[in-house]
Amino acid sequence: MKFFLIIAAILGLAPLASAEDWPMWRGDAQRSGSTATDLPADLHLQWTRELPAPRPAWENEDRLHFDTSYHPVVTGKTLVIASPNDGSVMAFDTDTGSETWRFFTNGPVRLAPVAAGGKVFAGSDDGYLYCLDAKSGEEIWKVRAAPKDRPEYRHLGNGRLVSFWPVRGGPVLSEDGKTLYFGSGIWPSLGVFVFAVNVETGEIQWSNSNAHYLPDTRIDHNYLHESGISPQGHFLIAGDRLIVTNGRSMPARLDRDTGELLHFVQGYRNGDSRVSVFGDIALVGERGVMDLNTGLEIGAAPFVEAGDSAPKAWDGKKKEQFEGPYYQYKFLKGCDHRSVLHQGIAYGAENGVVYAYDMKAAKVTRYEKVEGETTVKPAQWDAPLLWEYQGRVGEKNAQVTPNAILKAGGRLYTHFEKTLIALELPTEPSNAPTLAWSKELPEIPTELIAADGKLFAVAESGTIFCFSETKREALNYALPANSEEISPAPGGSEVAKLLETSGATEGYALVLGIEDGSLVEGLLRHSNLRVIAIDSDWALHDDLRRRFVVDGPWSGRFQAVSDDPATVRIAPYLANLITSEKVGVEIDDRIHEMLRPYGGVACFATADGFATKRREGPLPDSADWTHETGNAARTYFSPDKLVKAPLAILWYGDGVDHGFHKRKDYGHGVKPQVAGGRIFALQVESNTLHAVDCYTGRLLWTAKVDDSARYVSWPDAIYVAQGRTVDVLDASTGKVTATWPLTIDLPEDAPISATDVRVTDETVLIGLRFNNEQKIENGRWESELLVALDRATGKQLWSRQAAQRYSTAAVAMAKGTVFCIDSHSPIEIQSMRRRGDSVATLTSTVLALDHRTGEERWRFVLDNPPAEMSTIHFLGLRSSDDWLACAVGQNLLIAGKDSRTVGLNLDTGKAVWQRESKGQQPLIITGDTFINQTGHTYATNTGEVIDNRQLFTRGGCNYAVGSENLLFLRDNCAAYVDIDSGEQFNLRNLRSGCSASLVAADGLLNAPCFSVGCICNYPIQTSFSMWHLPEAGEWNKAVAEIAEGN
């Protein structure tokens, strides 16, 4: 198909509402940011209304910032705003700013409502699309956005209790006002859905339930792979196509008449949840431009022209021909998702300058880019510049890119920091505009809309400003001045008795059944518990929400969910406390399952006191993952028996008080560890160790460490080696309980860094290097000295200097012995080669040392030649440097380098077997077998391949790890494999880190976010945990019937 120049046609659409309305986000179904109606020549502040600052779902990922601001819409004299904080839809009088009604849903409402035809439509994280009366706020109908045969499961999503299928595909209304489109579900493995519904009845006209599973889809690095959409962001309409925003990925296109998915490319690096449409193109985020006729990015022109000769997968010599463009192709300043699109012109602003581009004359050309000795010619998309306006207002604004821009009639409105400006647009498009006025706002705007003859500005803090032509004293609606200070419960009160009996002080509290809300209020006032109140009385919940959220200070710690307390389905392990305002509730298995392990307690009032049941200790058959290698023996294997297929999402999200996020580091930082119900993860860029509740994602504590810190996590203590000391941290608080100095025969100012830590019941082993080098290719993984300490006292037991160096991948502990390999480093070997020195006789010496004395028990010399590596890259080091692992049950030490592997008797060092095999390091030692990094299974006692079945193929930088039932890896997206059946389950919508970040422990698959900074176009980037849920297997692949509106 010939790739053609983009010539956009402007189609006149029938009016959805009054010309002075603003019925949808950015004004219309194309999200153009434009209205034909002029505002008054001069504007004056009429009123301000303070609302709590929005709490976005994905605050750490720019490409998912679809809810960082309130998004007002206007119908007639009513301004409607939805809250991502308390789940309400609020209506205010446009003239006075007074509240006219408020409707509460059961979850955050993160996308803008649609207001037209006397109705308001809003989708909630509770899994429903609501239709409300625009005058009264009363519910007219609602649609459950999931198959009717699926129970209403809830779990923690972004710190709130939400549906498994939240409505985050923002509603959009057809041009005739008869059909509303929206989407639900963000996890393809649980199912995702797109709907078209009748606006009068809520009847579903069609639904797409197949887009969760898309085989052979073009993803990052030009691979064809299994994928699935994740509807997040405001949907759009472009002619006969529905544009489905898809989180961090490129948007998808559906046929509006049938819901059929058209050709879809996930893309490489330009996706975004924020999209605007102009004719046959879509501006996607900051970098992307999509041809809506083909579903390809404009930058894919070389792919189209190459035809059958285009690369089918990664090809470093043909990157400009990738179907998902590798190179940047849009360079226009201020022309992106924020731009106003009107009558063939795109208006935008960047770094203090306003630009206007002729979109009708946009075209695709080529530019040259030099890469080493090669010159490539990627595509370039350009539109002629009509004019630019220097909008700087003082030097402080010189580099400001505005959040919002709006065209109303003949004027353009935008801002630079707090300065709001109005530009009079020329009648001749090529002429420059003139400044009509400028006004100083007290805060920086995040959104501008024009309706009812007024200009509305939304600020970062959540404050709404209304401007109109009337000069008057502005009204101000301030937030209540409430304090969130926690005070002791009054002695003898019911809440005091409950807190004393249960011992619960923080975490999540479920209140199953409400009388008057007094116990809920007591828990909020007198503890740090996050309270979720569940009752079937919707009116009662509305009262609680107004008391504790609207008029109270507890919106971040309180949530009300309208459901039957006796049947509500909540993912397990959530609650530190379960109680009720009703007397005599029985503690059954369902309640016990919702209790958090390690001390969660059910505590219900009885006629003469409390009935309690506590969930002590870990889950039976679960296990810890104490080292980044799984354990001190370096098995990369968890004996946890609870983690088995299929898995469902237990919780997800990263925020100030939940989850974890760190930049990709390609193996530099310590891999995550899980013990005692806590995830321990190191944020390298801030040198901060985080402890996160593995069952809820709640942030428990943080602790600062130095930039060479390495650590091991036990249920009761964290051992942090950093330079010349080892700090012992209390695992429950992060407080330092002991500091052990290391005796090292070097001057005090000599550089010393920790390289490795191993901990057993009796001994702590530290690996040290005599530099502060942080780059892996310069020796980050190498130790020059091993130091052993007594775990009980911290007393130094012994130390041993390497003859050459100890590879971190070749140090392990088992059976009272330290096993290590002393050998030349690849860096030194390369230097020797460059000097012309012989490297043929270099050996690797395997050592077995007594863990208490350091005495040598045996040694084994490997005479294998050093690896031939052209570069010292961490991937090459992993496969080609010295390594070892202990198979304790088989009394074997397995060691190797490059393609050679040897099995040694742990006690004697005698060789039991030797084999040639590739793709080894790190081995997953399961017991009688081990699995290497090509997915093949070997007999531990013989080193022979058991069968030729390949359990997995990896795609990405990290490595596979294992557990009793499953293997975990990155096969482009995050994935797990059932060891027995060989079936692979792809999560499709996200990837794990460049460092291995999938850990089976404490009964869960734990996955802290190690991928910040990754530009690959996966829809979501987040921390999460998963647990075994049998029915999730059918949701992952079945196409189910959709529930009807009610």
N, C-alpha and C positions, 0 to 999 in steps of 0.2 A: 504494500500500500504506500503510495507516494506521500511523503510528509509535506504538508502544504503550509504556506504562510497563514498566520492567524489574522483573519479579518473579522472582527466581531460585529454582529448585527444587534441592534437594540430593538427589543420587542416591547411594544406597548401592552401592559397588563391591565386587566379590569380592576377597578379599585376594590380593595378588601374592606375598607372602612372609610370614614371621613378623611378628606385630604389633610386635616389638621391632626389626625391621630398618628401615633407611632406604635403600630400593633405588634411588632416583633423586634427581636434584637437587631440593631442596625437598620431598623425601619421597614424592611421588606424581606421577601423570601430569597432574594439574592444577596442579602446582608450588605447592601450598597452604601449605607451610611448617609443616605440622601433623601430629602423631601422637597417637593416642588413648592411648598408653601413658604412665603417670606415671613420672617420674624419682624417685630417692630424695629425701627431704625435705631433706637436707643433702648437699653434694657436696664432695669433696676432690680435690686434684690427684693423679693417678695417674702420669702420665708426660708428657713433652714430647718432640717430635721436630722437629729443625730441618731444613727443606728449603730449597733456594734460593728466593729471592723469585721469584714468577711473572713471566715476561716476556710481557705481553699482546700480542695482535696489533695492536690499535688503541689505543695508550695515550693518544692525543690527542683521542679522540672518545668522550664519555661514553656516548652511545647505543649504542656497540658494545662496552661493557665486559662482555662475557659470560665473559671468562677472566682477569679481574684478580685472582682468588682461586683457590686450590685448592678443588675441590668434592668432598668425601668422600662416599662411599656405604658402607653397611654391610650385610653379609649374614652372619648368625650371629655368629661371633667374628672376622670378617675385615673390616677397614676398607680400602677401595680408593680410591686417589687416582690421577688421571691428571696427567701433566706437560705443560704447554705449552712447557717448556724443552727437555727431552731426548727427548720422545716416548714416555716409558715409562708403563706402567700398573703401579702398585705396590700390594702388599698387606701389611698390618701386623696383628699380633695385637692385638685391642682391649684385652686385659687388660694386656699388657706393653709394647706399642708396638714390639715387635721385628719386623723385616721377615721376611715368610714367602716371598714371591716377587716377582719383577719381570720384566715382559715389555716388550721394546722394539719399537716400530713404527719406520717409516722417516721419521716426521715428527711435529711437535707434535700432542699430543692436547689440544684446547682446551675441550672440553665434558665434562661429568660422565659417567662410565660409568653403565651400568645393571647392577645386581647382583641376580639373582633366579634361583630354580630351579637353583641349583648352578652358574650361569654368570655370566660378566662380559662385557658388550658395550661396546666402545669404538670410536669413529670417529676416524680420524687424518687429518692434513693430507697423508699419503701417498696418500690416495684410496681407502682400504679401511676397511670395518667388520669388526672382529675379534670373534670369540666365543671366550672363554677359559674354561678350567676354573677355578672359583672356589677350589678347594683347592690346585691345583698351579701355576696360571698358564699351563698348556700350551695351545697353540692347538687349538681344536676345528674351526673352520672360519673362513673369511673371504670377504667379498664385495667385488669390485672395483666401485666406485660410478661406473662410466662405461661407455659402450657398448663391446662387445667388439671392434668394428671400429676403435676408436681406439687408437693406440699410447699407451704410458704416458709421456706427455710430462711433464717437470718444469721448473719455473722458480723464480725467487726470489720468495717471498711472505712479506712481513713479516720479512724478513731471514733466512729459512730456505729450503732447497731443498724444494719441495713439489710435489704433483701439480697439474696443471691443474684437477683436480676434487677439491679437498680436502673431507673430510667435516666440515662445520661446522654442519650441521643436527643438533643434539644428539639422540641416540637417546631414544625414549620407548617404554614397554612397555604393551601392551593390558591391560585389566583381567583377562582370562582367562589372561594370561601366555603366550599362544601367538604373538603377532605383535609384531615390533619395527619401528618407523618411524624413518627418518632421512633426511637430505638431503645432497647433494654439489654442488660447483661454486658459485662465488660471482660468476662473470662470465657473464651471459646470452649475451654474444657468443661464448662458448666452449661454452655449454650448461650447464644446471643440471637436477638430477634429484632426485626424491623417491621413496623406496622403502618398501614393506612386505615384510618377509621373515619366513619361518618360523624361530622361535627354535631349533628342534631341528636343522634341516638347512641353514639359510642360503638355502633356495630362495626366489627372488623371487616373491611373490604378485601384486604389481602394481608398476608404476613409472610415474611421471609425467615425461615428457621434453618436455612442451610448454610449461611455465611460463616458459621463457626468452624467449618471444616472445608478448606480450600486446598486440595492437593495441587502440586506442581505450579505454585505461585512464585513469581519472581520476587526475591527478597534481597537483602543486603549482599554485597560481594558478588552480585549477579547470579546467585544460585537459584535453582528451582527447588522449592521446598514446601512442605505442608505449612499452611498459614490459616488465619482466621481473623475476621474483623473484630473490632472492639469499639462499639459506637460510643464516642465521647466527643462532645462539642455540639454546636448548633447546626442542625441539618439545613440544607439549601435546596432550592428548585432552579433548574436550568432547562427550560423547555419541557420535553417529555422525560427528563431524567431527574431522579432524586439523588442529591449528593449527600452521601453519608459520611460525616466526619468520623475519623478513625483514630483518635488519640494522636500519638506521635507519628503514625504512619500517614501515607498519602490517603486521601479520601477514596471511598468506593462510589460507584455509580450503579443505581438500580433503575430499571424501567418503571416509570411511575404508574403505568396501567396494570402491571402484573407483579411487580416486586422482584423480578428476575435480576440477578446480579450480572452486570456486564463485565467486560474484560477488566481485570483488576491487577494492579502491580503494587505491591507493598512499598517498593522503593528502597533507596539506599540510605539517604541522609537528609532529605528535604521535607519530611512529613511534619504535620502540625495539626492541632485540633481546631485552629482558628482559620477560617476560610471565607473568602468572598468571591462572588461570581460576576463576570461581565461577558455577556454573550456566550461564546463557546470556550472561554477560558476561565480557570479558577486561580486566584492568587492564594497560595497555601503558605501560611506562616511568613517567616522572614525571607525564605530562599526559594520556595517552590512555585512553579507555574505549570498547570495541567491543561492539556488539550482535552476538553470534555467530549469530543467526538470519538477519540480513540482510547481514553483512559491513560494515556502516556504523558509523562512530563515533556514540556517543550524541549528540554535538553536531551531527549532521547532521539532527536533527529538523526544522528549518525547511526544509531541502532536500526532505525527504519530503512535508511539508505543502504545499509550493509546487507539487509535481507538475510538469506541463509548463511552468509559468511560471518554474521555477527557471533561473538563468542557465546557458548551455551552455559558457561560457568565462569569462575574467576579466570581471568587471563590478564596478567600484568602488562602485556604488550598491546592490549586492545581495550583499555579501560574506557576510552571515549565512546566505545560502541556498546556499553552496557545498557540494558533495557531500563534499569533504574540508574539515572545518571550519577557518575562518580565525581565529575568536575562541576564546579559552580558554573551556572549558565545565565544567571540573572544578576546584573550589576547596577540596576537602576536604584538610585537613592530615594527612599521614601515611597517606593512602590511595592506594597506588601499587603498583608491581610488587614492592616489598619486603614488602607486607602479608601477614600470616597470614590465611587465609580458612578459617573453620570454622563449620559449622552456622549459616550465615546471618549471621555476624559477621565483620567485617574489623578486625583489630588492626594498628595501625601506630604509628609514632613519627616526630616531627619537632621539631627545635629543643628537645630536652630534655623533650618531653611525649609520653606514650603515649595513643593514642586508640582507642576502639572504636566502630564504626558498624554500624547495623542495615541490612545489605545487602538484606534481604527487603523493606524498605520504601523502597528507592531509587526516585526518580522524576525526571522531566524537567520543568523549568519554563522560564520565560524571565526574563532580566534586561535592564535598560536600560543602554546605553552611549552616551555623548555623544561624537560625533566632529565637531568644528567646529560647524556649524549643524544637523547631522543627529543624530537619535537612532535607534540600531539596537537590535534585540531578539534577541540570540543566545540559543541554548539554554544551559541550566545543569543539570548533573546533581548531585543531592544525595542523601545518605543520612542519616537521623537519627543524631545523636551520642548514644550510650548513656552513655558516661562518658569522662573524661580524667583522667590521672594525671600529676601534676607530678614528673617523674623527674629533675629537676636534682640533681646531686650536687656542690654547690659552684659558685661563679660561673664557673669555667673551663669548665664543661660547659653553660652556659646556652643556647648556640646550636648544640648538637651534634645532628645527625641520624644515627641509627645506620645501620651497613651491614647489620646482620643482626637478625632477630627470629624467634622460634621459639615454637610452642605445643606442649607435651608434657603430655598429660593435662589436669590442672586448673591448670597454671601457664603463665605467659608469661615467656619469657626474652629479654632484649635487653641493650643496653649503651649507655652514654654515655661517649664516649672509651674509656678503659681500665677503666671501672667496669662490671662485669657484674652485672645484677640479675635476680632472680626475683620475679615478682608472682603472688600467690595470687588466682586469678580467682573472682569471686562465683558462687554458684549461681543467683542472679537476675541476668540479663544487664544490667539497668539499674543495678545497684549498682556501686560503685567497687571496684577491687582493693586488696589490701594488700601491702606489701613483705614477702616471705618472707626474703630475704637479699640482700646485695650483696657482691661480691668484687672486689678490684683485680687486674687482669691486668698483666703487664709490657708488653703491647703492645695495640694496638687490633684488635679482631676484625673479620674480613671475612665470616665465615660461622659459623653455629651449627647443629649437628644433634644429634638425640637418638636413640640406638639402643643395644641391649644393656645397658640400665640405666645408660647413661653419657651425659654431655654432652661433645661435642667442639667445640672452638673453633679456628678457623683465623685466624691473625694476618696482618697486612699483609706481614710479612717472610717468610711461608711456614711459620712454626712452627705445629705442631699441639699443642694442649693437650687432655688427656683427664681428665675429672672423674668420680668415682664415689663411692659411699658409704663405701668402706673408707679408714680413716686409715692412711697409711703414708708412708714416705719416697719421694718421687717419683723415678722414673727419668728420665734425660735423655740423649737421643741428639743429640749436637752434630754440626755439619758439620765435616768435616776442615779443619784449619787449613793449607790449601795456599796458596802464593803464585803469582800469575800473572806475576811479574817475568820479563821477557825477558832472557836472558843470551847472550853471544856463543857461537857453536858452537865446540866444541873443534877446534883446528887439525888438519887431515888427516882429520877424520871425513867420512863420506859426506854428511851433511847440510850440512857446511861447504862441501864441494866443489860440491854442488848449488846452494846459495845463491850462491856465488861465480860459478859458470858461468852461471846463469840471470839473476842480478841482481835477482831478485824478493825484495821485502822486505815487501810489504803487498798487500792485496786478497784475492782468492779463489785457493786452490790446490786443484786436483782431483788426487787420488791414485787412479789407475785401476789397481787391483790391489793386494792386500795380502798380505804374507808373515807378518810377526810384529808389525807396528805400530811398529817402531823408527823408520822414516823419518817417519811421522806424528807420533810423539812429538817427534822432533827439530825438525820444522817448528813445532810448537806452542811448544816451549821456546825456540827460538832465532830466531824471526821474529815479525812481527805478522800473518802470513798467517792467513786464515780457512780452515780445512782441511776439505774434504769428501772422505771416503774412500769409495770405491765398490768393492764386491766381492760376488760371488754367495754367499759363505760366510756365512750368517746367524749361526752360532755364533761365528765369528771376530769379527764385528761386535759381538756382545753383549759379548765380552771387551774390545774397544776402548772401548765405551761405558762400561763399568764403570771402566776404568782412567783414562779422560780426562774423563769427565763426572761419574759418581757419586763416585768417590774422588779425582778431580783437579779442578783449578780452571778447566777450559777449556770448560765447557758452552756459553758464548757464542761460542766460536771453533771448535768442532768439531762435525761431524755425520757420522754413518755412514749410508750408504744401501746396502741389500742389492739389488744388481742386477748384471747381467753387464756388466763394464767395456767389453766389445767391442761391445755393442749399446745401451747405455743412451742414452736420448734426453733431452737437456738443451737448453733454449733457448740460442741462440748467444751468443757474446761474453762469457761469464761469467768466464773464468779468466785471471788474471794469470800463473799457472803451472799447467802440467799435467805430472804426473810419475807414477811408479809405483814400488812396491817390488819389482816383477818386472823382470827383465833382458830386453832385446831387444824391447820394445814398439815397433811401427812407428808412425810419425807419418803418419797418413792424412788425407784431406780432412775426415772427421768430427771428428777431433781439432782440426784447424786451424780449423774453423768455431766451436768452443767457445772459442777464444782471444780475449781482449779485443784490439780494435784499439789502436793506439798503444803497442805493445811487449809484448803478451802472448806468453809463450814456452812451448813444449813442450820438456821436457828429460828424456830417458829414459836410464837407465844402459845401457851396453853392456859388452862384455867388456873393452874397453880405454879407457873414459872415458864420455862422454855424447854422445848424438845430440840436436841442438837444432834448433828451427825457431822463428823469431820473426815475429810479425805486426806489421810496422812501419807507422807512419803511419795515416792515416784510411782508412776503407772507400772503395774506388773508386766514383766517381759519387755520393758523399755531399757534403754542404756544411755550412758553419757558418751560424748565425743570431746575428750579432754585436751587433746593436742591438735594442731592443724593437720597432723597426719593420722588423726583418729585416736592414737594412744602412743605410749612411749616406744612400742615395738614397731611403729611405722607400717601398720597393716592397711591403712586407708579403708577400714572396714568397721561397721557398727553391728554389734550383735542384737540390735533392737529388732524385735519380732513384730511389733505393732505396725510398723511402716510398711504397708503393702498396697498393691493396686486393687481398685482404683482409688485415687486420692482426690480430695476436694479442698477448696480454699477455706482455711480456718479463720485467718485474718489477713489484712493487707494494709499498706500505707506507711508513709514516712512523714513525720511532722515534728513540731517542737517537743511534743510529749509522747511520741510513739514512733516505732520503727527505727530504722538506721539507714544512713546513706554515706557512701564514700566514693571518691573518684576511682575509676579503673586504674590499676597500677601494674598490670602485667606481671604479677607474682611478687612484687616488692614487699607488700604488707603481709602481716600475719593473717592466715585464713581464719574464718570464724570457728568458734568452739561453743559447745552447748553442754551444760552440766547443772544439775540441781534445779531445772526448770527455767534456766536463764541462758540467753544467747549473749556471748561476749564477743564483741567486734571492735577492731581498732580503726579509727578514722585517722589515716596517716597524715593528711594535710594539716590537721589541727592537733596532732599528737594527743588524741583523746580516746580513752578506752570507754566503751559504752556497754552497759548491761541492760538487756531488754527481756521482758517477760516473754518466753517463747510461746505461751498460750494465748496472749492477748496483744502482743506488740507494744505493751506499755513500757516506756522508758523508766528504768528503775534508778540508775545512777550513772554518773560519768566521773572519770578520774584522769587527770593530766599525767602523761608519761613523756620520756624524752624521745628524740627522733630515732634512736636505735633500739627502742624497746621491743622485746620479744616476750611472750607470755604463755603460760599453761593454765588451764581452768579446771579446778576441781570443784565439787559441789560446795565445799566449805571455804575455799581459799583460792586466790589467784596469785600465781608466782610470776612477778614481772622482773626480768633481767634488763638492766639498763646501765651500761658502762661498768663501773666498779662496784655496783651494789645489786642486791636482789631485794625488791619490796614484796612483802606478803600483804595482800589486800583481803579484807573480809568480803566474801562473795556476795553477801546480802546487802552491804552498804557501800562498798568500794573504799572504805577507810583503811589506811595503812595500819596494820597491827604489828608489823616487825620490819626492820631494815637490816639486812645481813651484808656486811662488807666482804668484798673479795680480796684476798691477799695475792697481789700480783707484783712480780719483781720488775717494775717499771717506774720511772719518775712520775710524780703526781700529775704533771702536765702532759704526759704522753697520751695520745689519742687511743681510746679503747671503746669498742662497741660490742653489744651483744649480737650474736648471730643465731643462737639456737638455745632452746630450753627443753629438757626432758625431766619428767617427774614420775617417780614410783612411790610405793608406800613408805620407803625409808630414805630415799635419796633424791636430791635435786641436782641435775647436771646442767652446767652452763657452758655454751660455746662462745668464745670471744675472738675478735680479730683486733689487730693493733692499728686501726685506722677509723676514720669516720665516713668511709665511703658508703654511699647509699645506692649506687648503681649496681645492678646485678652483673652487668658485663665487666665491672671492675672489681668483682670479688665480694659482693654483698652476701653471697651464700657460703662463704668460706670461713672456717674457724682455724686459728693458729694455736689456741690453748683451750683445753677442757678443764673445768673446775667442778669438783663434786662437793656438795654440802649435805649435812644431815637435815632431813626434812623437819624433824621435830624441834631442833635447836638452832639451825642455821650455821653450826660449826663447820668450818672448812675441813674436808676430809683428805683431799689430795688434788693435785693438778698435774697435767701432762702436756708438754709442749710437742707439737707436731714436728716431725722431721721435714715435711713439706707443708701440708695443710690438710684439714679434715673437711670434706664436702658435707654440707648440711644434709644432703640427701643420703649420706652414708654414716649417720649416727643414730643408734637405737639402743633401747634398754629392755632386757627381759631376763628372767631367771637369775636375778642378782648379778647380772653382767652388763657392762657397757660394750657395745659392738661399734666399731668405727673403722674407716678406711683412711689411711695416711697415703697421700699420693700427690703428684704434681698437678697443679691446677691447669685447666685449659688455657688460661691467660698466659701462664708461664710457658706452656708447650708451644703456643703460637709465637711467642717471643723467641724461643729457641729455634723454631723453624725459620723465622725471618733472619736470624743470625747465621743460619746454615749449620747449627749444631745438630747432632744425631739425636733422634727421639725414639729409635728402634728398641732400645733396651730399657725404657722406663717401665716401672712396675707399680702396681697398687698393692698395698699391704693391708690385709684385713686383720684387725686386732680384736681380741676378747680380753677385757679388763675387769677385775673384781670391782664391783660398784662401791664398796666401802673402803678399799685400800688403794685402788688403782693398779694393783699388781697384775702383770700380764699373765694370762692363763694359757693362751695360745695365739699363734699368728699363722696366716695363710697368704702366700704371695701369688697375686694374679699377674701373669706376664703378658697379658693381652696388650696389643699396641694401642697407643692413644688414638682417640677419635680424630678423623679428618674433618675439621669444621672450618668453613670459610669465614664465619663470623661467630663471635661469642654472644649469642642471643639466648634469652632464657629458655626458649623452646628447644634450642639445640643442646643447651646444658642439661635440660631435663632428660633427654633421651640418650645423651652421649657421655655424660660425666659419670663418676662412680656413684653407686647407690647400693643400698641393702635394705632388707626387711626381715622380720622374725616371724616364723610360723611355729609358735610355741607348742601347740598341741602335737605337732609332728617332729618337734625337737630339731628344727632346721633353720639355718640362716641362709637366706637366698641373697646373693650378691651378684653384681655385674657391672659392665661398662660397655656402652655401644651395643654390639650384637651378641656379646658373650655373657652367659649366665651360669652360675655355679650354685649348687646346693651343698651346704656344709653342716656337719653335725654341730649343734649348739654347744655341746659339752667339750668336744675334742678338736673341732676345726677340721676334721677329716672330710675330704670331698666325698659326697654321696653320689652326685651326678654333675655333669657339665653339658650344656647345650648351646647351640647357636640359635638365637631367636631375636627378632627385631621388635621394636615398639613396646619395650618393657615398662620403663619407669613412669609413674610409680605403679607397683603391683598392688592389686587388691587381694589380700590374703584372707580367704574365706574359711580356711581350715584345711580340709583334705584337698582342696583345689585352690588355685589362684588364677586371677583374670588379669591380662595385661591391657595396655592402652590401645590395642587394635581390636579388643573385644573377644579374644580367644581364651579358652579355658584350658588349664594345664593341671595335671596331677602333681600335687606338692611333693610327694615322696619320690617321684621319678623325673619330674620336669618335662614329661611328654604331653603333647596335645591330646586332650581327651576325645574331642571330635572337631570337625572343621567348621562347626557352626560359629558364625561371628555374631555376638550378641549386640554389638553396636558399632557405629562409625561416628567418630567425633567431627564436629565442625565448629572451630573456634579455638581460643587460646588456652583454655584451662584443661583439666584432666578429669577423668571419671573416678568416682569413689563408689563404695558399695555398702550394702547392709544385708541383713539376713534374707530378705526377699527381693530387693530391688538394687539396681545400679542407677547412679545419678550423673548426668553429664550435660554438656552443651553440644547439641547437634544443631548448630546455628541458634535455634531457640532453646530454652531450658527443656530438659526431657528426663524421663526415667524409664527403665526397662525392667520388665518382670523376668527374673533370672530363670525361673522354671519354664515359662511359656515362650520367652523371647520376644513378647509383644512390647512394642515401644509406645509410650504415651508422650506426646508433645504438648507443651503448654501453649505454643503458637504465638501468644501475644507478648512475650517478653523473653529476655535472655538472662542467663546467669552472668557472673562477673568474668573479667579476663583472668582474675584469680578464682580458683574453685570456691564456690560459695554455697553449695548445696550440702546440707548436713542432716543425716538421719539420726535423731537422738530424742530422748524424752517422749517417745511415741509419735513424733512428728517429723515431717520433712521441713527443715528450717532453712530459710533463704533470705538472709539480710542482703540489702541492695549494695552490690559491689560494682555497679556499672554506670555511675554518674560520670558524665563526660563522653559516654559512648554515643556516637551519632547514628548508629544503625537504627533503621526505621521501625523498631518494634513499638506497638501501640502504647505499651505501659512500661514504666521503669519504677520498680518498687520493691520493698521488703514484703515477705509473706511467709506464712506457714501453712502446711497442709496436713490433713489427717485422713485415715481410711474411711470412706463412705461408699458402701457397695453400689447404691443406685447411681452414683456419679459416672460409672462406666457407661451406662445407657445414655445419659445426658450428653456424653462426649461424642456420641456417634449417631444417636437416634434422631429422626425428624418427628417431632411430636405435634399433636393437635393443639391449637392455641385456644385459650379460654375466651369466652365471649364477654363483652362489656356488661356491666350490671349497674 
